[in-house]
């Protein structure tokens, strides 16, 4: 049972914080994002000082988890290099890999002539195996520019290709069918 909200729904960088106290909770503290609000669940008997310490700790923990799921351009480029090394023996060497916000009908795109790869912001926060698939799809275009049989053979080394394509097709269908799995480039 919730006793109320702490911190008066205090604003913080990235939204509101709502602290919910529970008589049933004895020692555990948890937190989750609900839109632009962060909800922190704590035991009712905690002092205000303990509450503030746990709120700070949980905000830091959530931010770390989000950074891991939503890499910046540098982390995205490192991930692409690691995937190339792991699945393509390092043969796919992009000149740049970056997030873009202007791709509404594609998951990613590659320009083989200059080695640039762009990944749609819509992929941020998707499961890691899906991001890896989109990156590998674009990296494969550095080796084989078209979507012919040789391209799919190169990409077949990734064991979660079909699973990721299914996820993207389901996502596109739920969103109104604007993007299909093959539109990764």
Helices and strands as residue ranges (DSSP letters): E 2-6, G 7-9, E 11-12, E 15-22, E 30-34, E 37-43, H 48-69, H 73-88, E 96-100, E 108-111, E 116-120, G 121-123, H 128-143, H 149-155, H 161-174, G 181-184
